[in-house]
Amino acid sequence: MKRTFAMFVAVLVALVLAGSAAAQSDVTVWFHSGKGPERDTLNAQVKDFNAQQSQYHVVAEQLPEGTYNDQVQAGALAGKLPCLLDFDGPNIYNYVWSGFLQPIDRYVSSDLKADFLPSIIAQGTYNGKLYSLGTFDSGLAIYGNKKMLEEAGVRIPTTIADAWTLSEFEDALAKLTALPDVKYALDLKFNYGQGEWFTYGFSPILQSFGGDLIDRNGYQNADPLVSQASIDAMTHFQSWFKNGWTTATPAGDGDFAVNKVAALSWVGHWAYNDYKKALGNDLVLIPMPNFGKGPKTGMGSWNWGITKTCSNPDGAWAFLNYLIQPDQILRMTDANGAVPARKSALAKSTLYGTNGPLNLFVRQLQQIAVPRPQTPAYPVITQAFAQAVANIAAGADVKTELQKAADKIDQDIKDNKGYPN
């Protein structure tokens, strides 16, 4: 009798467990295979989310960062996109227009939205609807070698309101290049190669002069790219190379912090750890310059959206909602060094909090960040502008190169009938 009852209990438990397993639904996720610590953290978050609840099971797949967009396009064509998709911010508008993503406004309360940096919300919004959220943002500024700056007698700005003017900036480049140990003043990270860095890093120069990549009133033409303001911006940019104040052919990534032959480095938040390790207290963070129309900064980074074909959007949101919790955001940003996406997370951040050494990035994102053009034409815009930057740095005629880029952008918009909604 006892044996029969024990068998009955065992069968009952097995049935309950089987029912529980059957009730658990899979949530497929794709994410880019970034730097080691970032990748390891996301893998750990997937594991922890799966362990702490039994309703959803995240099945995550890593894809190489270099070919990520191509694989997303191929997946969409084959009808095999995952439920939750990780993607670089500038691609969102083309993804939405192509029908890859669904809005997530129904999941995001007004209080939650208000806790995010405005740059994150701006990046994720298209035609008035929210399609993505990121756990971190990026920052662009100038790192300086304090010892060299003081030796050259160059003022070191610390606030956005106190940023270098155009004349101050170029005077600083001349004085720093004249120092005996300096080969060239400004490291522009041309070693990154022609690509998205050229648009992210250098379109703020256009915008600070009063130009832009495209007319943002309808996104139907690239007239601002050939405006006098943009021509002036890129003429000054070219002069930095002609004067020997920067170079398009650096020896590698170490001219500023390792070799110490450059006094300034125009780059993002991601350089901080290596720079701090190399320069210690000689490292200073300087706000973006004001070239006439106020300082401007690049913004945007990898973020998350729910695909239109997802059969389990509630499950996709459950995992995304887990990733955007303040403690999980800090878990990720402590690993990759990026700017925490939520104000409640920023308040706890050693690096980016009010008194943190990188708080300038936060202030710039809140005050002077310009989203990359929020149009499906962006892939062509960035490709055309990056080519113009490379040619201009090499000495090509500024007006001609900007006109060629504008023509490519205008033709793409025309070919796609203005990218109608």
Number of C-alpha atoms within 10 A of each C-alpha: 6 7 8 9 10 11 12 12 12 12 12 12 12 12 12 12 12 12 11 12 14 10 12 14 14 16 23 19 21 20 23 21 17 16 11 10 15 19 18 14 18 20 15 12 18 18 15 11 17 16 11 9 10 13 15 22 21 19 15 19 13 15 16 12 16 11 10 19 17 11 15 21 16 13 14 18 11 9 11 13 23 25 26 27 23 21 23 16 23 26 18 27 25 19 21 21 16 14 13 24 23 19 19 17 14 7 14 14 9 9 8 11 16 13 14 22 21 18 23 26 20 20 27 26 18 20 11 9 13 21 25 28 27 28 26 24 25 23 24 25 22 19 25 25 22 19 15 22 20 12 11 17 12 17 13 18 16 14 15 20 12 14 21 24 16 16 11 16 16 16 14 24 23 19 18 27 24 15 17 8 13 20 19 27 27 29 25 21 23 19 15 13 13 16 16 16 19 22 22 22 20 21 26 29 25 24 25 24 23 19 24 23 30 24 15 14 7 10 19 19 21 24 19 21 25 24 19 14 19 26 22 18 23 26 16 16 19 21 16 20 18 14 13 15 23 27 22 15 11 16 11 12 14 17 21 26 23 14 13 18 20 26 27 30 24 19 19 20 20 15 14 18 11 13 21 14 12 16 18 11 11 14 19 22 24 24 25 29 25 23 23 13 12 17 24 27 27 26 27 24 18 20 23 25 27 27 24 17 17 20 12 17 18 15 22 26 20 15 20 20 14 15 23 22 15 20 14 19 24 26 18 25 23 18 17 20 20 25 31 32 27 25 17 16 24 23 15 15 20 15 18 22 20 16 12 13 14 21 19 24 27 23 17 24 25 12 15 19 23 20 18 24 20 22 25 24 23 21 16 17 24 24 18 22 27 23 18 26 25 18 16 22 22 15 13 14 15 23 20 14 22 28 18 16 26 24 18 18 28 22 16 18 22 13 10 12 10 18 17 8 7
